[in-house]
Amino acid sequence: MDLVKNHLMYAVREEVEILKEQIRELVEKNSQLERENTLLKTLASPEQLEKFQSRLSPEEPAPEAPETPEAPGGSAV
């Protein structure tokens, strides 16, 4: 019985370590995306933000910045 218990405890600990690593990676990715979002918001003009938000459907929450800012000539960057 102790052998089964030890094996299960080892397996659970191993899974916990894998999940902790995944959480660290997701937190890092989230931080990177937040920085990118902030940068895009600073680069986008108010007109571009308004145009982007007007494209969203009513049931979707409005993001704070466009995904791809446009160049002053109106073409995508």
Secondary structure, 3 states (H helix, E strand, C coil): CHHHHHHHHHHHHHHHHHHHHHHHHHHHHHHHHHHHHHHHHHHCCHHHHHHHHHHCCCCCCCCCCCCCCECCCCCEC
